[in-house]
Amino acid sequence: MTRTFDHLVAEAESVSVAGWDFCWLDGRATEQRPSWGYQRLMSERLARASAALDIQTGGGEVLAGAPKLPPLTVATESWPPNVEKATRLLHPLGAAVVVDRDEPPLPFGVGAFDLVVSRHPVRVWWDEIARVLRPGGTYLSQQVGPASVFELVEYFLGPQPEETRRARHPDDAREAAEKAGLEVVDLRSEALRTEFFDIGAVIYFLRKVVWMVPGFTVARYRDRLRELHDRIEAEGPFVARTTRFLIEARKPG
């Protein structure tokens, strides 16, 4: 039986959005994964490191997926529900979770780590990454690219200016990394397919990824949500293009 708009809305509004685990979307949305396999690349580098830092760890799910962690492993996170979840997940693995404001300075000394990783950071403070890396150390990160899922963003917010659509461009990341004194050794980008199969999936996604449609609430966008619900029911999944890029940079020395 087809679930009603009101049922889907109530369900999506009631579920917790703590952590960075999107398993609630299983069967309700799909996202094509980049070909490079960030989890595998990160795990390989963690296995060789002696001291590692995971910036903006979310609920710690990605870091916890590594088979082997370095003797010293630290993760930072700012959002209290994520801090609590990451602590429960990572402490048994020997990793410390540090509350951080996601702005400079990072609460660590110069050259504290030989590996810094980050998956989908909201903002990258390149000078701080360079500061906490040891000479010869590596930064590995998968990031959201320009105009990612903008089909959905512009459905709610309307056409966005070109400077907004171009934000998070990998070329800008390369320039910022080099300006901070790092050598970019790998930079790859891909455009991928994302599908939302019901309006509940859209609501959950926008509640969790809060910067996509700032200030999003069901009450504020109820009419547009109902129109999109009707469209999905009539035409099938809402399709958007996700952009991702991988960057790896090394500190000379």
Helices and strands as residue ranges (DSSP letters): H 5-14, G 23-25, E 29-31, H 38-48, E 51-54, H 61-64, E 72-77, H 80-90, G 91-93, E 96-99, E 113-119, H 126-132, E 133-144, H 150-157, H 162-166, H 170-179, E 183-196, H 199-208, H 222-235, E 238-250
